Amino acid sequence: MSRLLFMPLILLTLLGGCASMSPYSISEQALEGHLQDAIKDFDRQQLQAGSPLSVSLSNADITLGPDGRDVAVVDLTGQVAVNALLTRLPVDIVLKVEGAPVYDSQEKAVYLRRLKLLDSRIESPLFKGNLQPVTDTVMRVVAQMLETMPIYRLDQSSLGQRILGMVPMDIRVAPGRLEFVTANN
């Protein structure tokens, strides 16, 4: 009989210990690596679908919680190219956007929402003069890609992350990392 009373006490102690543990967090570097992999996958899918558009990323820098705000600032440097008529028309892009990280519990992924363009430049040896129409088009494509592509996805092959995905979670931005916390319903 005493064993039956002892088991709930152990279970409550373990649950209390789990609740006091620091939240699971993702570093800026982990997000940068995941974003680079996601863009490579996106480019591969575009190529397989027969799209003339290719995207390559030479640098991705993510800053979480600048100035204590709940946002992520993403600096991207790369190239967008249109493959047309047996030729490749490359355009180098520099893009800096700010967005709010949002956790989608159905997808078990973190997306950037409410994107705000902070800086954008394009350079191409093929274009001279006013590039605003081209800049606007390229930036729309990249912004749409960022809104639909997660910057992080829970690894379902990891038992810990799979369990984390089963619990109602939310994220909060802390300087240098995203923290998964229990959702307040």
KOLROFI-778034 format. One record per atom (N, C-alpha, C, O): x, y, z; residue in three letters. Coordinates in steps of 0.2 Angstrom, whole numbers, padded with zeros to 4 digits, always signed. Each point is the difference from the previous one (the first is absolute). Layout:
<nodes>
XYZALA
...
</nodes>
This chain:
<nodes>
+0004-0006+0000MET
-0004+0006+0000MET
+0004+0006+0000MET
-0001+0005-0003MET
+0007-0005+0007SER
+0004+0006+0000SER
+0003+0001-0007SER
+0002+0006-0001SER
+0000-0011-0003ARG
+0002+0001-0006ARG
-0004+0004-0005ARG
+0002+0004-0004ARG
-0009-0006+0005LEU
-0005+0004-0004LEU
+0000+0007+0001LEU
-0001+0004-0004LEU
+0002-0002+0011LEU
+0000+0007+0001LEU
+0007+0003-0001LEU
+0000+0006-0002LEU
+0005-0010+0002PHE
+0007+0003-0002PHE
+0001+0001-0007PHE
+0003+0005-0002PHE
-0006-0008-0003MET
+0000+0001-0007MET
-0002+0007-0002MET
+0003+0003-0004MET
-0009-0001+0006PRO
-0002+0007-0002PRO
+0004+0005+0003PRO
+0001+0005-0004PRO
+0002-0006+0009LEU
+0005+0005+0003LEU
+0006+0000-0004LEU
+0002+0006-0002LEU
+0001-0011-0001ILE
+0005+0000-0004ILE
-0001+0003-0007ILE
+0003+0004-0002ILE
-0009-0005+0000LEU
-0003+0003-0007LEU
+0000+0007+0001LEU
+0002+0004-0004LEU
-0005-0002+0009LEU
-0001+0008+0002LEU
+0007+0003+0000LEU
+0001+0006-0002LEU
+0004-0009+0005THR
+0006+0003+0001THR
+0004+0000-0007THR
+0003+0005-0001THR
-0004-0010-0003LEU
+0003+0000-0007LEU
-0003+0006-0004LEU
+0003+0003-0003LEU
-0010-0003+0003LEU
-0003+0005-0003LEU
+0002+0007+0002LEU
+0001+0005-0004LEU
-0001-0004+0010GLY
+0002+0007+0003GLY
+0007+0001-0002GLY
+0002+0006-0002GLY
+0003-0011+0002GLY
+0006+0002-0003GLY
+0001+0002-0007GLY
+0004+0004-0002GLY
-0009-0008-0002CYS
+0000+0002-0007CYS
-0002+0007-0001CYS
+0002+0004-0005CYS
-0007-0002+0009ALA
-0003+0007-0001ALA
+0005+0005+0002ALA
+0000+0006-0003ALA
+0005-0007+0008SER
+0004+0005+0002SER
+0007+0000-0005SER
+0004+0004+0001SER
-0004-0009-0005MET
+0006+0000-0005MET
+0000+0006-0005MET
-0006+0003-0001MET
+0011-0001-0001SER
+0001+0006-0005SER
-0004-0003-0006SER
+0001-0006-0002SER
-0004+0011-0002PRO
-0003-0002-0006PRO
+0004-0003-0005PRO
+0006+0002+0000PRO
-0008-0006-0005TYR
+0004-0002-0006TYR
+0001+0007-0004TYR
-0005+0003-0001TYR
+0011-0002-0001SER
+0002+0006-0004SER
+0003-0002-0006SER
+0004-0005-0001SER
-0004+0009-0004ILE
+0003+0000-0006ILE
+0005+0006-0001ILE
-0002+0005+0000ILE
+0008-0006-0002SER
+0005+0005+0000SER
-0001+0003-0007SER
-0003-0002-0005SER
+0006+0008+0004GLU
+0000+0004-0006GLU
+0004-0004-0005GLU
-0002-0001-0006GLU
+0007-0002+0008GLN
+0004-0004-0005GLN
-0004-0006-0003GLN
+0001-0002-0006GLN
-0004-0002+0011ALA
-0005-0005-0002ALA
-0005+0002-0005ALA
-0001-0003-0005ALA
-0002+0009+0006LEU
-0005+0003-0005LEU
+0003+0001-0007LEU
-0003-0001-0005LEU
+0009+0004+0006GLU
+0004+0002-0007GLU
+0001-0006-0004GLU
-0001+0000-0006GLU
+0003-0006+0009GLY
+0002-0006-0003GLY
-0007-0003-0003GLY
+0000-0002-0006GLY
-0005+0002+0010HIS
-0006-0002-0002HIS
-0003+0004-0006HIS
-0003-0003-0005HIS
+0004+0009+0005LEU
-0003+0004-0005LEU
+0004-0001-0007LEU
-0003+0000-0005LEU
+0010-0001+0006GLN
+0004-0001-0006GLN
-0002-0007-0003GLN
-0001+0000-0006GLN
+0000-0005+0010ASP
-0003-0006-0003ASP
-0007+0000-0003ASP
-0001-0003-0005ASP
-0003+0007+0008ALA
-0007+0001-0003ALA
+0000+0003-0006ALA
-0003-0001-0005ALA
+0008+0006+0004ILE
+0000+0004-0007ILE
+0003-0005-0005ILE
-0002+0000-0006ILE
+0007-0004+0008LYS
+0003-0005-0005LYS
-0006-0005-0002LYS
+0000-0002-0006LYS
-0004+0000+0011ASP
-0005-0005-0002ASP
-0005+0004-0004ASP
-0003-0003-0005ASP
+0001+0009+0006PHE
-0004+0004-0004PHE
+0002+0000-0007PHE
-0003-0001-0005PHE
+0010+0003+0004ASP
+0003+0000-0007ASP
-0001-0006-0003ASP
-0001-0001-0006ASP
+0003-0005+0009ARG
-0001-0006-0003ARG
-0007-0002-0002ARG
-0001-0003-0006ARG
-0004+0005+0010GLN
-0007-0001-0002GLN
-0001+0004-0006GLN
-0004-0002-0005GLN
+0006+0008+0005GLN
-0001+0004-0006GLN
+0003-0003-0006GLN
-0004+0000-0006GLN
+0010-0002+0006LEU
+0003-0003-0006LEU
-0004-0006-0002LEU
-0001-0001-0006LEU
-0001-0004+0011GLN
-0004-0006-0002GLN
-0007+0002-0003GLN
-0002-0004-0004GLN
-0001+0010+0006ALA
-0006+0002-0003ALA
+0001+0003-0006ALA
-0005+0002-0004ALA
+0011-0001+0001GLY
+0001+0003-0006GLY
+0000+0008+0000GLY
-0001+0003-0005GLY
+0001+0000+0011SER
+0000+0007+0000SER
+0006+0003-0002SER
+0006-0003+0001SER
-0006+0009-0005PRO
+0006+0003-0002PRO
+0004+0004+0005PRO
+0005+0002-0001PRO
-0008-0002+0007LEU
+0003+0004+0005LEU
+0004-0004+0005LEU
-0002-0006+0002LEU
+0008+0008-0001SER
+0004-0004+0005SER
+0003+0006+0006SER
+0001+0005-0002SER
-0001-0008+0008VAL
+0002+0004+0005VAL
+0006-0003+0004VAL
+0000-0006+0001VAL
+0005+0010+0000SER
+0006-0003+0004SER
+0002+0005+0005SER
-0001+0006-0001SER
+0003-0008+0007LEU
+0001+0004+0006LEU
+0007+0000+0001LEU
+0003-0006+0002LEU
+0001+0011-0001SER
+0007+0000+0002SER
+0001+0002+0007SER
+0005-0002+0003SER
-0010+0005+0000ASN
+0000+0002+0007ASN
-0007+0001+0003ASN
-0004+0003-0003ASN
+0003-0006+0009ALA
-0006+0002+0003ALA
+0002+0001+0008ALA
+0003-0004+0003ALA
-0005+0010-0001ASP
+0002+0002+0007ASP
-0007+0002+0003ASP
-0004+0004-0002ASP
+0003-0007+0008ILE
-0007+0001+0003ILE
+0002+0003+0007ILE
+0004-0003+0004ILE
-0007+0008-0002THR
+0001+0004+0006THR
-0007-0001+0004THR
-0005+0003-0003THR
+0005-0006+0009LEU
-0006-0001+0003LEU
+0000+0005+0006LEU
+0004+0001+0004LEU
-0010+0003-0003GLY
-0001+0004+0006GLY
+0004+0006+0000GLY
+0002+0002+0005GLY
-0001+0001-0011PRO
+0004+0007+0000PRO
-0003+0005+0004PRO
-0006+0001-0001PRO
+0009+0003+0005ASP
-0002+0005+0004ASP
-0006-0002+0005ASP
-0004+0004+0001ASP
+0004-0011+0000GLY
-0005-0002+0005GLY
-0007-0001-0003GLY
-0005-0001+0003GLY
+0005+0001-0010ARG
-0007-0001-0003ARG
-0001-0007-0002ARG
+0005-0004-0001ARG
-0011+0002+0000ASP
-0002-0007-0001ASP
+0000-0001-0008ASP
-0005-0002-0003ASP
+0011+0003+0000VAL
+0000-0001-0007VAL
+0007-0003-0002VAL
+0004-0001+0004VAL
-0004-0001-0010ALA
+0006-0003-0003ALA
+0002+0004-0006ALA
-0005+0002-0004ALA
+0011+0000+0003VAL
+0003+0004-0005VAL
+0004-0005-0005VAL
+0004-0003+0003VAL
-0006+0002-0009VAL
+0003-0004-0004VAL
+0004+0004-0006VAL
-0003+0003-0004VAL
+0010-0004+0004ASP
+0004+0003-0005ASP
+0002-0006-0005ASP
+0003-0005+0002ASP
-0005+0006-0008LEU
+0001-0005-0005LEU
+0004+0003-0006LEU
-0001+0005-0002LEU
+0006-0009+0000THR
+0004+0002-0006THR
+0000-0007-0004THR
+0001-0005+0002THR
-0003+0006-0009GLY
+0000-0005-0004GLY
-0001+0002-0007GLY
+0002+0005-0002GLY
-0005-0010-0002GLN
-0001+0001-0007GLN
-0006-0003-0002GLN
-0002-0006+0001GLN
-0002+0010-0005VAL
-0006-0003-0004VAL
+0002+0000-0007VAL
+0002+0005-0003VAL
-0004-0010+0000ALA
+0002+0000-0007ALA
-0006-0003-0004ALA
-0004-0004+0002ALA
+0003+0007-0008VAL
-0005-0003-0005VAL
+0003-0003-0005VAL
+0005+0003-0004VAL
-0006-0009+0003ASN
+0002-0004-0006ASN
-0004+0000-0006ASN
-0006-0004+0001ASN
+0007+0007-0006ALA
-0004+0001-0005ALA
+0004+0000-0007ALA
+0006+0003+0000ALA
-0009-0006-0005LEU
+0003+0000-0007LEU
+0008-0003+0001LEU
+0004+0004-0003LEU
-0003-0009+0006LEU
+0007-0003+0001LEU
+0005+0005+0003LEU
+0006-0001-0001LEU
-0008+0006+0004THR
+0004+0004+0004THR
-0002+0001+0007THR
-0006-0001+0002THR
+0010+0003+0002ARG
-0001+0002+0007ARG
+0001+0007+0002ARG
+0005+0003-0002ARG
-0011+0000+0004LEU
+0001+0007+0002LEU
+0000+0001+0007LEU
-0005+0000+0004LEU
+0011+0001-0001PRO
+0001+0000+0008PRO
-0002+0007+0002PRO
+0002+0005-0003PRO
-0004-0004+0009VAL
-0001+0006+0004VAL
+0002-0001+0007VAL
-0003-0004+0003VAL
+0008+0007-0001ASP
+0002+0000+0007ASP
-0005+0004+0004ASP
-0001+0006-0001ASP
-0001-0009+0007ILE
-0004+0004+0004ILE
+0003+0000+0007ILE
+0003-0004+0003ILE
-0005+0010+0000VAL
+0002+0001+0007VAL
-0007+0002+0003VAL
-0003+0005-0002VAL
+0001-0009+0007LEU
-0007+0001+0003LEU
+0000+0000+0008LEU
+0004-0004+0003LEU
-0007+0009+0000LYS
+0000+0000+0007LYS
-0008+0001+0002LYS
-0003+0005-0002LYS
+0001-0010+0005VAL
-0007+0001+0002VAL
-0001-0002+0008VAL
+0004-0003+0003VAL
-0010+0006-0001GLU
-0001-0001+0007GLU
-0007-0004+0001GLU
-0005+0002-0004GLU
+0004-0006+0008GLY
-0006-0004+0001GLY
-0001-0003+0007GLY
+0005+0000+0003GLY
-0011-0001-0002ALA
-0002-0003+0006ALA
+0000-0008+0000ALA
-0004-0003-0004ALA
+0008+0000+0008PRO
+0000-0008+0000PRO
-0006-0002+0002PRO
-0002+0002+0006PRO
-0001-0007-0009VAL
-0007-0003+0002VAL
+0001-0007+0000VAL
+0002-0003-0005VAL
-0004-0001+0010TYR
+0000-0007+0000TYR
-0007-0003-0003TYR
-0005+0002+0003TYR
+0005-0006-0008ASP
-0006-0003-0002ASP
+0000-0008+0002ASP
+0004-0004-0002ASP
-0008+0003+0007SER
-0001-0007+0003SER
-0002-0005-0005SER
+0002-0006+0002SER
-0006+0007-0007GLN
-0001-0005-0005GLN
+0006-0002-0004GLN
+0001-0006-0001GLN
+0002+0011-0001GLU
+0006-0002-0004GLU
+0007-0001+0004GLU
+0005-0003-0002GLU
-0006+0004+0009LYS
+0006+0000+0004LYS
+0006+0003-0002LYS
+0005-0002-0001LYS
-0007+0009-0001ALA
+0006+0004-0003ALA
-0001+0007+0002ALA
-0005+0002+0002ALA
+0010+0002-0003VAL
+0001+0007+0002VAL
+0000+0003-0007VAL
+0004-0001-0004VAL
-0008+0006+0003TYR
-0001+0005-0006TYR
+0002+0007+0002TYR
-0001+0002+0006TYR
+0003+0002-0011LEU
+0000+0007+0001LEU
-0006+0003-0003LEU
-0002-0001-0005LEU
-0002+0005+0009ARG
-0006+0003-0002ARG
+0001+0008+0001ARG
+0005+0002+0003ARG
-0010+0001-0006ARG
+0000+0008+0000ARG
+0007+0003-0002ARG
+0003+0004+0004ARG
+0000-0007-0010LEU
+0006+0002-0002LEU
+0000+0008-0002LEU
-0005+0003-0003LEU
+0011+0000+0005LYS
+0001+0007-0002LYS
+0007+0000-0003LYS
+0005-0002+0003LYS
-0005+0005-0009LEU
+0006+0001-0004LEU
+0004+0006+0003LEU
-0002+0005+0001LEU
+0008-0007+0002LEU
+0005+0005+0002LEU
+0005+0003-0005LEU
+0001+0006+0000LEU
+0001-0010-0004ASP
+0005+0002-0005ASP
+0000-0005-0006ASP
-0001-0006+0001ASP
+0002+0008-0007SER
+0000-0004-0005SER
+0004+0003-0006SER
+0000+0006-0001SER
+0004-0010-0002ARG
+0004+0002-0006ARG
+0001-0006-0004ARG
+0001-0006+0002ARG
-0001+0008-0009ILE
+0002-0005-0005ILE
+0005+0002-0004ILE
+0001+0006-0001ILE
+0003-0010-0001GLU
+0006+0002-0005GLU
+0000-0005-0005GLU
+0000-0006+0001GLU
+0001+0008-0007SER
+0001-0005-0006SER
+0004+0004-0005SER
-0001+0006-0002SER
+0006-0010-0001PRO
+0003+0003-0006PRO
-0004+0001-0006PRO
+0002+0004-0005PRO
-0008-0007+0005LEU
-0004+0001-0006LEU
-0005+0006+0000LEU
-0002+0002-0005LEU
+0001+0000+0011PHE
-0005+0006+0001PHE
+0004+0006+0002PHE
+0004+0000+0004PHE
-0006+0006-0008LYS
+0003+0006+0002LYS
-0006+0005+0001LYS
-0005-0001-0003LYS
+0006+0006+0007GLY
-0005+0005+0000GLY
-0005-0002+0006GLY
+0002-0003+0005GLY
-0008+0005-0005ASN
-0005+0000+0005ASN
-0002-0008+0000ASN
-0003-0003-0005ASN
+0004+0000+0011LEU
-0002-0007+0001LEU
-0006-0001+0004LEU
-0001-0005+0002LEU
-0002+0011+0000GLN
-0006-0001+0005GLN
-0005-0005-0002GLN
-0002-0004+0004GLN
+0000+0003-0011PRO
-0005-0005-0001PRO
+0002-0007+0001PRO
-0003-0004+0002PRO
+0010+0003-0004VAL
+0003-0007+0001VAL
+0001-0001+0008VAL
-0002-0005+0002VAL
+0004+0010+0001THR
+0001+0000+0008THR
-0007-0002+0003THR
+0000-0005+0004THR
-0005+0008-0006ASP
-0007-0001+0003ASP
-0002-0007-0001ASP
-0002-0004+0004ASP
+0003+0001-0010THR
-0002-0007-0002THR
+0004-0005+0004THR
-0002-0005+0003THR
+0009+0006-0003VAL
+0004-0004+0003VAL
-0001-0001+0008VAL
-0001-0005+0003VAL
-0001+0011+0000MET
-0001+0001+0007MET
-0007-0004+0001MET
-0001-0003+0006MET
-0004+0004-0010ARG
-0006-0003+0001ARG
+0001-0008+0000ARG
-0003-0003+0004ARG
+0007+0001-0009VAL
+0001-0008+0000VAL
+0003-0002+0006VAL
-0002-0005+0003VAL
+0008+0009+0000VAL
+0003-0003+0006VAL
-0004+0001+0006VAL
+0000-0004+0004VAL
-0004+0009-0004ALA
-0004+0001+0006ALA
-0006-0005+0001ALA
-0001-0003+0005ALA
-0001+0001-0011GLN
-0005-0006+0000GLN
+0003-0006+0002GLN
-0003-0004+0003GLN
+0009+0003-0006MET
+0004-0006+0002MET
+0001-0001+0007MET
-0001-0005+0003MET
+0003+0011+0001LEU
+0001+0000+0007LEU
-0006-0001+0004LEU
+0000-0003+0005LEU
-0006+0005-0008GLU
-0006+0000+0004GLU
-0003-0008+0000GLU
-0003-0002+0004GLU
+0005-0001-0009THR
-0003-0007-0001THR
+0005-0005+0002THR
-0001-0006+0000THR
+0008+0008+0001MET
+0005-0005+0001MET
+0002+0001+0008MET
+0001+0005+0002MET
-0002-0011+0001PRO
+0002+0001+0008PRO
+0007+0001+0001PRO
+0005-0002-0004PRO
-0003+0006+0009ILE
+0007+0001+0001ILE
+0002-0005+0005ILE
+0006-0001+0001ILE
-0010-0003+0002TYR
+0002-0006+0004TYR
-0006-0005+0000TYR
-0006+0002+0000TYR
+0007-0008+0000ARG
-0005-0005+0001ARG
+0003-0005+0005ARG
+0006-0002+0000ARG
-0011+0000+0004LEU
+0002-0005+0005LEU
+0002-0007-0003LEU
-0003-0002-0005LEU
+0008-0001+0007ASP
+0003-0006-0002ASP
-0004-0006+0002ASP
+0001-0002+0006ASP
-0005-0001-0010GLN
-0004-0005+0002GLN
+0003-0007+0001GLN
-0002-0004+0003GLN
+0009+0004-0005SER
+0004-0006+0002SER
+0003+0000+0007SER
+0002-0005+0002SER
-0003+0011+0001SER
+0003+0001+0007SER
-0006-0001+0005SER
-0005+0003-0001SER
+0006-0008+0005LEU
-0006-0001+0005LEU
-0001+0006+0004LEU
-0006+0002+0001LEU
+0010+0002+0001GLY
-0001+0006+0004GLY
-0004+0005-0004GLY
-0005+0003+0003GLY
+0007-0002-0009GLN
-0004+0005-0004GLN
-0006-0002-0002GLN
-0005+0004-0001GLN
+0004-0011+0000ARG
-0007-0003-0002ARG
-0004+0001+0006ARG
-0006+0002-0001ARG
+0008-0003+0007ILE
-0004+0001+0006ILE
-0002+0007+0001ILE
-0005+0002+0002ILE
+0010+0003-0003LEU
-0001+0007+0000LEU
-0006+0002-0004LEU
-0004+0004+0001LEU
+0004-0007-0007GLY
-0005+0001-0005GLY
-0007-0002+0002GLY
-0005+0003-0003GLY
+0005-0007+0007MET
-0007-0003+0003MET
-0003+0005+0005MET
-0006-0001+0001MET
+0010+0005+0002VAL
-0002+0004+0006VAL
-0002+0007-0003VAL
+0003+0002-0005VAL
-0009+0001+0007PRO
-0001+0007-0003PRO
+0005+0004+0002PRO
+0001+0002+0006PRO
+0003+0001-0011MET
+0006+0004+0001MET
-0001+0007-0003MET
-0004+0000-0005MET
+0008+0004+0007ASP
+0000+0007-0003ASP
+0008+0001+0000ASP
+0004-0003+0003ASP
-0002+0009-0007ILE
+0007+0002+0001ILE
+0000+0007+0002ILE
-0005+0004-0001ILE
+0011-0003+0004ARG
+0001+0007+0002ARG
+0007+0002-0003ARG
+0004-0004+0000ARG
-0003+0010-0001VAL
+0007+0002-0003VAL
+0004+0003+0006VAL
-0003+0004+0004VAL
+0009-0007-0003ALA
+0004+0003+0005ALA
+0007+0002-0004ALA
+0001-0003-0006ALA
+0003+0007+0009PRO
+0006+0002-0004PRO
+0004-0006-0002PRO
+0002-0004+0005PRO
-0001+0003-0011GLY
+0004-0006-0003GLY
-0003-0006+0000GLY
+0003-0005-0003GLY
-0010+0004+0004ARG
-0003-0007+0000ARG
-0007+0001+0000ARG
-0003+0005+0002ARG
-0001-0010-0005LEU
-0007-0001+0001LEU
-0001-0005+0005LEU
+0003-0006+0000LEU
-0008+0007+0005GLU
-0001-0005+0005GLU
-0007-0003-0001GLU
-0005+0004-0001GLU
+0004-0010+0001PHE
-0006-0004+0000PHE
-0003+0000+0008PHE
+0004-0002+0004PHE
-0010+0005-0004VAL
-0003+0000+0007VAL
-0007-0003+0000VAL
-0003+0000-0006VAL
+0000-0002+0011THR
-0006-0003+0000THR
-0005+0006-0001THR
+0000+0005+0002THR
-0005-0007-0007ALA
-0005+0005-0002ALA
-0005+0002+0006ALA
-0002-0005+0003ALA
+0000+0011-0003ASN
-0005+0002+0005ASN
-0006+0000-0004ASN
-0002+0005-0003ASN
-0002-0010+0005ASN
-0007+0000-0004ASN
-0005+0004+0004ASN
-0006+0000-0002ASN
</nodes>
